Amino acid sequence: MPLTHFDGKGDAHMVDVTDKAVTDRVAVAGGWIRMLPETFEIIAEGRAKKGDVLSVARLAGIMGAKRTADLIPLCHPLPITKVAVELTLDPDLPGVRAEATVKTTGQTGVEMEALTSVSTALLTVYDMAKAVDRGMEIGGIHVLLKDGGKSGRYEAAR
């Protein structure tokens, strides 16, 4: 299958979605940030000097979804109808797991918005805790679910 963001000459272009049907679309993405146990405790106990890490990261994730077309050159600006960001403390990492759900009714999907949401939320956790742990690691960012449109439903193996 050819890459859709390149034309016949190999030049990058925005995909023309004019003739695509308007349908309900949803995407869910996930990822994690791993940190030192001491950093995990600071976040879990609400002792971070910059404030409530998870609340700020949740808001950042919502903002990230809304700004995706400004950051990713070939993304269409979309009328997002919902963004929900869940941040879960995971002592087994130790760290934080992020999951973002994004919805729209439109002609193209919202996978990039969900991925950007998770990335922005996790980067915000890093920003808020870097004073005590510069070695945090962000990873596992991927699409968990995509539904709607011509290509139908995709679910990642969990």
C-alpha positions as CSV (number, residue, x, y, z in Angstrom):
1,M,0.0,0.0,0.0
2,P,1.5,3.4,-1.0
3,L,2.0,6.1,1.6
4,T,-0.9,8.6,1.3
5,H,1.1,11.8,2.2
6,F,3.1,11.6,-1.0
7,D,2.0,12.4,-4.5
8,G,3.0,10.6,-7.7
9,K,6.2,12.6,-7.9
10,G,7.1,11.7,-4.3
11,D,6.4,15.2,-3.0
12,A,4.7,15.6,0.4
13,H,1.1,16.8,0.3
14,M,-2.0,17.0,2.5
15,V,-4.4,14.2,1.7
16,D,-7.5,15.4,-0.1
17,V,-10.5,14.2,2.0
18,T,-13.1,16.1,0.0
19,D,-14.9,13.0,-1.2
20,K,-14.7,11.0,2.1
21,A,-17.9,10.5,4.0
22,V,-18.5,12.4,7.2
23,T,-18.6,9.8,10.0
24,D,-18.2,9.5,13.7
25,R,-14.5,8.9,14.5
26,V,-12.7,7.9,17.7
27,A,-9.1,7.1,18.6
28,V,-7.5,6.1,21.8
29,A,-3.7,6.2,22.4
30,G,-1.6,5.3,25.3
31,G,1.9,5.6,26.7
32,W,4.0,5.8,29.9
33,I,6.7,7.7,31.7
34,R,9.1,5.7,34.0
35,M,10.8,7.4,36.9
36,L,12.8,6.8,40.1
37,P,10.7,5.5,43.0
38,E,11.4,8.7,44.9
39,T,10.0,10.8,42.0
40,F,6.9,8.5,41.9
41,E,6.3,9.1,45.6
42,I,6.6,12.9,45.2
43,I,3.9,12.8,42.5
44,A,1.7,10.3,44.2
45,E,1.8,12.3,47.5
46,G,1.2,15.7,45.7
47,R,4.6,17.1,46.9
48,A,5.9,18.4,43.5
49,K,7.1,22.0,43.8
50,K,5.3,23.0,40.6
51,G,1.9,21.8,41.8
52,D,-0.5,19.0,41.0
53,V,1.4,17.1,38.3
54,L,-1.4,14.9,37.1
55,S,-4.0,17.7,36.9
56,V,-1.6,19.9,34.9
57,A,-0.6,17.0,32.6
58,R,-4.3,16.2,32.0
59,L,-5.0,19.8,30.9
60,A,-1.8,19.7,28.7
61,G,-3.0,16.5,27.0
62,I,-6.3,18.2,26.2
63,M,-4.5,21.2,24.8
64,G,-2.1,19.0,22.8
65,A,-5.0,17.3,21.0
66,K,-6.5,20.6,20.1
67,R,-3.2,21.9,18.7
68,T,-2.2,18.9,16.7
69,A,-2.7,20.5,13.2
70,D,-0.4,23.3,14.4
71,L,2.4,20.8,15.2
72,I,2.2,18.1,12.6
73,P,2.5,19.6,9.1
74,L,0.1,17.5,7.1
75,C,-2.6,17.0,9.7
76,H,-6.0,18.5,8.9
77,P,-7.4,20.9,11.5
78,L,-10.4,19.0,12.9
79,P,-13.5,20.0,14.9
80,I,-12.8,17.8,18.0
81,T,-15.9,17.0,19.9
82,K,-14.3,15.3,22.9
83,V,-10.9,14.8,24.5
84,A,-10.5,12.7,27.7
85,V,-7.1,12.1,29.3
86,E,-6.6,9.5,32.0
87,L,-3.4,9.5,34.0
88,T,-2.8,6.5,36.2
89,L,-0.1,6.1,38.8
90,D,1.6,2.7,38.2
91,P,4.0,1.7,41.0
92,D,5.2,-1.3,38.9
93,L,6.9,1.1,36.4
94,P,7.3,3.1,38.6
95,G,5.6,6.0,36.8
96,V,2.5,7.3,35.2
97,R,0.4,5.7,32.4
98,A,-1.5,8.0,30.1
99,E,-4.5,7.2,27.9
100,A,-6.2,9.7,25.6
101,T,-9.6,9.4,23.9
102,V,-10.4,11.8,21.1
103,K,-13.6,12.0,19.1
104,T,-14.9,14.0,16.1
105,T,-17.4,13.8,13.4
106,G,-15.6,14.4,10.1
107,Q,-13.9,13.1,7.0
108,T,-10.6,11.9,8.6
109,G,-9.6,10.2,11.8
110,V,-8.2,11.5,15.1
111,E,-5.3,9.1,15.7
112,M,-2.7,11.9,15.5
113,E,-4.7,14.0,18.0
114,A,-4.8,11.1,20.5
115,L,-1.1,10.4,20.0
116,T,-0.3,14.1,20.5
117,S,-2.5,14.3,23.5
118,V,-0.6,11.4,25.2
119,S,2.8,12.8,24.2
120,T,2.0,16.3,25.5
121,A,0.6,14.9,28.8
122,L,3.7,12.8,29.4
123,L,6.1,15.6,28.4
124,T,4.3,17.7,31.0
125,V,4.9,15.1,33.7
126,Y,8.6,15.3,32.8
127,D,8.6,19.0,32.8
128,M,7.0,19.2,36.3
129,A,9.3,16.6,37.8
130,K,12.6,17.1,36.0
131,A,14.1,19.1,38.9
132,V,14.3,15.9,40.9
133,D,14.7,13.3,38.1
134,R,16.2,14.2,34.8
135,G,16.5,10.5,33.9
136,M,12.8,9.8,33.4
137,E,12.0,7.8,30.3
138,I,8.9,8.3,28.1
139,G,7.8,5.3,25.9
140,G,5.2,3.0,24.6
141,I,3.2,5.7,22.8
142,H,0.9,4.0,20.4
143,V,-2.7,3.8,19.0
144,L,-4.8,1.5,21.1
145,L,-8.0,1.9,19.2
146,K,-9.2,3.6,16.0
147,D,-12.8,3.5,14.7
148,G,-14.8,5.1,12.0
149,G,-14.3,5.9,8.4
150,K,-13.7,3.7,5.4
151,S,-11.0,1.6,7.0
152,G,-13.2,0.6,10.0
153,R,-12.0,-0.5,13.4
154,Y,-8.5,-1.2,14.5
155,E,-7.6,-2.4,18.0
156,A,-4.0,-3.0,19.2
157,A,-3.2,-6.3,20.9
158,R,-2.9,-5.5,24.6
